[in-house]
Amino acid sequence: MKRSVFAVALNHVSQIAVWDDAFHQAPYQTPPKTPVWFIKPRNTHRAHGDVIGLPQGLTTFNGATLAVVLSKTARKVMPENAADYIAGYALANELSLAEESFYRPAIQAKCRDGFCPIGDIAALADADALEIITEINGVEQQRWSTADLQRNAAQLIVALSDFATLQAGDVILLGTPQERIAVNVGDTVTIRAAGLPSLTNRFSGDAALVEQPQGYPTLFALGLNYADHATELDFKAPEQPLVFIKAPNTLTGNDAVTVRPDNIEYMHYEAELVVVIGKTARDVSREQALDYVEGYTVCNDYAVRDYLENYYRPNLRVKSRDTLTPLLETIVPRARVPDVQNLDLKTFVNGELRQSGNTRDMVFDVAFLVSWLSQFMTLQPGDMIATGTPKGLSDVQPGDEVVVEVEGVGRLTNRIVSEQQFEESLK
């Protein structure tokens, strides 16, 4: 099934209790006010009965949870109608390495191959007080109830669909307790709940390539990957890539519109070179990394900074809103870009040059990024990496025409519209 899997962190009362003190201190300052979303990309997707390889030398933790599956397109769903968008529920295992921080995207902890098996779907009359049981090698190790979730399935559908259009088959994982049970090579884990097909997976130490599931290509994006941009935002350049994932709903094309939400103060463009993966890449060296690149294109990775909160930065409300990522469909073959680390990037707003930089100033270059990601996850043909933006940000308003270009790769144009204008265009 082609689907997006959205997951929510900090949605269980036990997590909130444990992290409350930390969220009142630096770097968080305040507890989260909205759901903390992240995405489990297609390389993580597995099914009942699949064998899952565990990373060597790292402890993997079980994350038994309930998944709600969407039945139809969902956009700005009202609370009283949320149940109408539910096709059914399934059991899932949101596997993870230890959650040591919520301040930065935890892609290395959350997005490893096989880290999201999902069982078969079934209807449930009531999912709001469902006991979820985890057995390891036939012995019960954990039991918890969805009654202890901060937000139930309906509330999460409402919250997510407020800014992201969901499609039939999309999945939302409802969260996990703070306590997670470690799994080891040779373990068989079964997750059970009344009224739902059980989910069983065996864990092995085999790190060999496996057939990858189909689904939406993954769009990875880089935060603070130009040192001057990091300084512009009063941050230090990162010591390792700050990679996050953008959902398919955010993508739009050349000559399309991008919506500026009402009642915000600052929304800015980000001109970015996009790397397109051409063949399956797993554990590739930096020296060989460019051999796995099909070519390059251009995107404009808009951000609404009013919605930025100091955890899971940058969150989906900032970066994965509908229409927020214009992407040029044309791919320039790698052979036609002799030096990808010496390309000018520019942004024009209403014809005025606002942003200018060069890919030589990336903190982490293209070859490093492809290799780094492939060390812990399988990149598939069609996957993309938006490589970050240089300094030169400024606010954009409805009516503005924004053009971003990357030397030798392409030029991408779009126009900013208000929410009212966009809603009227859909009628």
BAFITI-159976 format. One line per field, with one value per residue (C-alpha): residue number from 1; residue in one letter; x, y, z. Coordinates in steps of 0.1 Angstrom, whole numbers, plus 5000, padded with zeros to 4 digits. Layout:
seq	(NUM|...);
type	(a|...);
px	(X|...);
py	(Y|...);
pz	(Z|...);
//
This chain:
seq	(1|2|3|4|5|6|7|8|9|10|11|12|13|14|15|16|17|18|19|20|21|22|23|24|25|26|27|28|29|30|31|32|33|34|35|36|37|38|39|40|41|42|43|44|45|46|47|48|49|50|51|52|53|54|55|56|57|58|59|60|61|62|63|64|65|66|67|68|69|70|71|72|73|74|75|76|77|78|79|80|81|82|83|84|85|86|87|88|89|90|91|92|93|94|95|96|97|98|99|100|101|102|103|104|105|106|107|108|109|110|111|112|113|114|115|116|117|118|119|120|121|122|123|124|125|126|127|128|129|130|131|132|133|134|135|136|137|138|139|140|141|142|143|144|145|146|147|148|149|150|151|152|153|154|155|156|157|158|159|160|161|162|163|164|165|166|167|168|169|170|171|172|173|174|175|176|177|178|179|180|181|182|183|184|185|186|187|188|189|190|191|192|193|194|195|196|197|198|199|200|201|202|203|204|205|206|207|208|209|210|211|212|213|214|215|216|217|218|219|220|221|222|223|224|225|226|227|228|229|230|231|232|233|234|235|236|237|238|239|240|241|242|243|244|245|246|247|248|249|250|251|252|253|254|255|256|257|258|259|260|261|262|263|264|265|266|267|268|269|270|271|272|273|274|275|276|277|278|279|280|281|282|283|284|285|286|287|288|289|290|291|292|293|294|295|296|297|298|299|300|301|302|303|304|305|306|307|308|309|310|311|312|313|314|315|316|317|318|319|320|321|322|323|324|325|326|327|328|329|330|331|332|333|334|335|336|337|338|339|340|341|342|343|344|345|346|347|348|349|350|351|352|353|354|355|356|357|358|359|360|361|362|363|364|365|366|367|368|369|370|371|372|373|374|375|376|377|378|379|380|381|382|383|384|385|386|387|388|389|390|391|392|393|394|395|396|397|398|399|400|401|402|403|404|405|406|407|408|409|410|411|412|413|414|415|416|417|418|419|420|421|422|423|424|425|426|427);
type	(m|k|r|s|v|f|a|v|a|l|n|h|v|s|q|i|a|v|w|d|d|a|f|h|q|a|p|y|q|t|p|p|k|t|p|v|w|f|i|k|p|r|n|t|h|r|a|h|g|d|v|i|g|l|p|q|g|l|t|t|f|n|g|a|t|l|a|v|v|l|s|k|t|a|r|k|v|m|p|e|n|a|a|d|y|i|a|g|y|a|l|a|n|e|l|s|l|a|e|e|s|f|y|r|p|a|i|q|a|k|c|r|d|g|f|c|p|i|g|d|i|a|a|l|a|d|a|d|a|l|e|i|i|t|e|i|n|g|v|e|q|q|r|w|s|t|a|d|l|q|r|n|a|a|q|l|i|v|a|l|s|d|f|a|t|l|q|a|g|d|v|i|l|l|g|t|p|q|e|r|i|a|v|n|v|g|d|t|v|t|i|r|a|a|g|l|p|s|l|t|n|r|f|s|g|d|a|a|l|v|e|q|p|q|g|y|p|t|l|f|a|l|g|l|n|y|a|d|h|a|t|e|l|d|f|k|a|p|e|q|p|l|v|f|i|k|a|p|n|t|l|t|g|n|d|a|v|t|v|r|p|d|n|i|e|y|m|h|y|e|a|e|l|v|v|v|i|g|k|t|a|r|d|v|s|r|e|q|a|l|d|y|v|e|g|y|t|v|c|n|d|y|a|v|r|d|y|l|e|n|y|y|r|p|n|l|r|v|k|s|r|d|t|l|t|p|l|l|e|t|i|v|p|r|a|r|v|p|d|v|q|n|l|d|l|k|t|f|v|n|g|e|l|r|q|s|g|n|t|r|d|m|v|f|d|v|a|f|l|v|s|w|l|s|q|f|m|t|l|q|p|g|d|m|i|a|t|g|t|p|k|g|l|s|d|v|q|p|g|d|e|v|v|v|e|v|e|g|v|g|r|l|t|n|r|i|v|s|e|q|q|f|e|e|s|l|k);
px	(5000|5013|5009|5025|5030|5028|5037|5032|5057|5049|5013|5012|5008|5039|5061|5047|5054|5090|5099|5080|5110|5133|5107|5108|5146|5169|5169|5131|5120|5083|5064|5049|5016|5007|5013|5049|5048|5074|5074|5083|5096|5090|5123|5109|5077|5073|5043|5032|5056|5085|5120|5136|5174|5187|5216|5248|5261|5230|5200|5166|5135|5100|5072|5039|5012|4979|4977|4946|4942|4925|4896|4895|4910|4910|4916|4907|4885|4860|4860|4824|4833|4866|4852|4839|4876|4887|4889|4900|4929|4960|4987|5021|5056|5072|5108|5134|5168|5168|5150|5176|5163|5133|5152|5164|5150|5158|5162|5190|5168|5135|5141|5162|5152|5123|5116|5078|5060|5023|4997|4965|4936|4903|4873|4870|4838|4859|4897|4898|4903|4921|4947|4978|4999|5035|5048|5085|5092|5057|5061|5041|5064|5041|5005|4991|4958|4950|4929|4962|4969|4968|4950|4930|4927|4900|4918|4950|4932|4918|4952|4971|4945|4944|4976|4983|4959|4958|4950|4932|4956|4977|4984|4988|5006|4991|5021|5039|5045|5077|5088|5101|5113|5146|5145|5175|5186|5166|5136|5101|5077|5040|5017|4980|4948|4912|4895|4926|4949|4981|5014|5044|5079|5112|5144|5177|5213|5212|5221|5219|5199|5162|5136|5124|5087|5069|5055|5060|5096|5111|5121|5148|5157|5187|5186|5214|5236|5251|5273|5262|5225|5231|5247|5218|5195|5219|5229|5262|5269|5258|5283|5263|5236|5202|5180|5142|5115|5089|5055|5041|5012|5037|5049|5037|5052|5066|5043|5021|5009|5021|4997|5008|4987|4966|4977|5014|5044|5072|5072|5104|5117|5147|5164|5178|5196|5179|5197|5177|5188|5190|5196|5194|5220|5229|5262|5279|5312|5317|5340|5313|5282|5278|5275|5241|5228|5206|5207|5197|5167|5155|5131|5119|5116|5093|5091|5065|5087|5058|5050|5085|5087|5119|5115|5116|5128|5117|5082|5056|5035|5066|5078|5051|5021|5001|5018|5049|5075|5075|5097|5109|5100|5128|5159|5193|5214|5245|5269|5257|5267|5305|5310|5280|5299|5304|5269|5253|5219|5197|5163|5144|5112|5093|5124|5147|5176|5172|5193|5226|5251|5271|5270|5307|5296|5276|5286|5280|5285|5263|5286|5288|5250|5243|5268|5258|5221|5229|5248|5216|5188|5183|5179|5157|5154|5134|5143|5155|5177|5171|5205|5198|5198|5223|5217|5195|5160|5131|5094|5071|5035|5004|5010|5047|5063|5093|5119|5146|5174|5204|5231|5231|5201|5170|5147|5115|5088|5058|5034|5023|4985|4965|4944|4913|4925|4935|4902|4882|4903|4892|4855);
py	(5000|5034|5054|5079|5069|5098|5092|5113|5116|5126|5115|5092|5105|5086|5103|5137|5131|5120|5148|5176|5190|5190|5208|5237|5241|5249|5242|5235|5263|5253|5221|5213|5230|5210|5174|5165|5148|5128|5105|5068|5066|5038|5020|5014|4998|4960|4936|4908|4879|4898|4893|4926|4931|4948|4973|4959|4974|4994|4987|4986|4993|4979|5004|4986|5010|5015|5027|5044|5041|5068|5059|5089|5123|5143|5180|5204|5177|5189|5170|5158|5143|5126|5091|5093|5093|5061|5030|5009|5002|4980|4971|4986|4985|5019|5007|5031|5035|5053|5086|5108|5142|5157|5188|5176|5152|5117|5102|5078|5065|5063|5057|5026|4998|4978|5001|5002|4969|4973|4946|4939|4964|4957|4978|4986|4999|5016|5023|5047|5022|4994|4972|4967|4937|4929|4894|4886|4849|4841|4859|4891|4920|4951|4960|4995|5012|5038|5054|5069|5088|5125|5127|5099|5090|5114|5143|5135|5133|5168|5182|5168|5175|5211|5217|5185|5169|5132|5104|5071|5046|5071|5059|5077|5059|5071|5070|5048|5048|5061|5026|5006|4970|4961|4935|4913|4892|4859|4874|4870|4899|4895|4925|4918|4937|4926|4927|4932|4908|4902|4915|4891|4898|4880|4899|4889|4901|4899|4934|4922|4941|4931|4938|4973|4981|5003|5036|5073|5084|5100|5136|5142|5178|5194|5220|5245|5229|5263|5278|5314|5304|5289|5321|5341|5321|5325|5288|5271|5249|5214|5186|5160|5164|5177|5156|5157|5143|5161|5145|5141|5166|5195|5190|5212|5221|5249|5279|5267|5286|5284|5293|5317|5309|5338|5356|5348|5371|5354|5329|5326|5309|5285|5279|5244|5220|5186|5153|5125|5089|5067|5032|5014|5026|5009|5013|5031|5049|5087|5080|5059|5079|5100|5068|5063|5098|5100|5137|5170|5194|5224|5231|5259|5247|5273|5276|5292|5302|5313|5276|5265|5250|5238|5201|5178|5208|5216|5202|5193|5225|5245|5225|5200|5221|5217|5235|5245|5228|5237|5212|5213|5181|5182|5162|5172|5141|5139|5138|5173|5187|5183|5199|5198|5216|5247|5259|5293|5294|5325|5336|5366|5381|5402|5404|5416|5394|5384|5353|5343|5315|5286|5249|5250|5265|5234|5221|5185|5180|5158|5128|5129|5131|5102|5080|5091|5083|5050|5039|5033|5032|5020|5048|5038|5051|5083|5093|5129|5150|5187|5199|5231|5268|5297|5329|5357|5349|5374|5374|5368|5380|5371|5384|5379|5360|5339|5325|5302|5289|5267|5272|5246|5228|5248|5277|5273|5300|5302|5327|5333|5334|5339|5311|5329|5330|5294|5282|5302|5285|5251|5258);
pz	(5000|4991|5023|5046|5082|5107|5143|5174|5203|5239|5236|5266|5302|5314|5288|5297|5334|5329|5306|5323|5343|5312|5291|5316|5311|5282|5254|5255|5279|5277|5273|5238|5231|5200|5190|5183|5149|5130|5100|5096|5060|5036|5044|5079|5068|5074|5078|5101|5099|5085|5099|5110|5113|5143|5142|5156|5188|5196|5218|5200|5220|5213|5208|5207|5196|5179|5143|5128|5091|5070|5048|5025|5018|5050|5051|5080|5096|5123|5156|5152|5118|5126|5130|5094|5081|5099|5078|5108|5132|5132|5157|5150|5165|5165|5171|5182|5197|5231|5232|5248|5235|5217|5206|5172|5146|5158|5123|5134|5162|5144|5107|5105|5081|5094|5124|5117|5112|5109|5112|5093|5096|5113|5125|5162|5179|5206|5204|5233|5261|5244|5262|5241|5252|5242|5244|5238|5232|5245|5278|5285|5290|5288|5290|5285|5277|5250|5278|5289|5257|5258|5225|5209|5173|5164|5181|5162|5128|5135|5145|5116|5089|5100|5080|5061|5036|5044|5019|5021|5034|5054|5089|5122|5151|5184|5206|5231|5269|5283|5293|5263|5263|5247|5220|5210|5181|5181|5199|5186|5195|5194|5200|5208|5214|5216|5182|5161|5142|5162|5149|5151|5140|5146|5151|5135|5133|5095|5081|5045|5020|5018|4993|5001|5004|4979|4988|4985|4978|5009|5008|5033|5042|5059|5087|5091|5064|5054|5082|5073|5075|5110|5121|5106|5129|5159|5159|5157|5126|5135|5143|5124|5098|5111|5088|5089|5066|5046|5040|5004|5011|5012|4976|4947|4914|4892|4886|4915|4946|4982|5010|5037|5068|5083|5114|5113|5114|5095|5066|5045|5014|5012|4979|4979|4957|4957|4952|4935|4943|4912|4927|4960|4984|5016|5035|5007|5011|5006|4977|4959|4970|4939|4918|4935|4924|4894|4892|4907|4909|4928|4956|4977|5013|5029|5067|5089|5119|5141|5146|5156|5191|5207|5203|5172|5153|5127|5133|5106|5113|5103|5073|5061|5055|5023|4993|5014|4992|4955|4937|4901|4883|4858|4869|4855|4851|4874|4844|4834|4867|4868|4903|4925|4952|4932|4922|4928|4945|4943|4954|4938|4953|4928|4908|4936|4946|4983|4988|4972|4981|4967|4974|4983|5016|5027|5061|5049|5011|4988|4989|5027|5030|5007|5025|5060|5055|5038|5069|5089|5063|5027|5002|4972|4937|4937|4972|4974|4997|4999|5010|5029|5022|5026|5044|5031|5045|5044|5049|5020|5017|4995|4960|4960|4932|4944|4921|4933|4910|4912|4886|4859|4875|4871|4880|4900|4902|4925|4940|4976|4983|5014|5030|5018|4983|4983|4998|4972|4944|4957|4954);
//
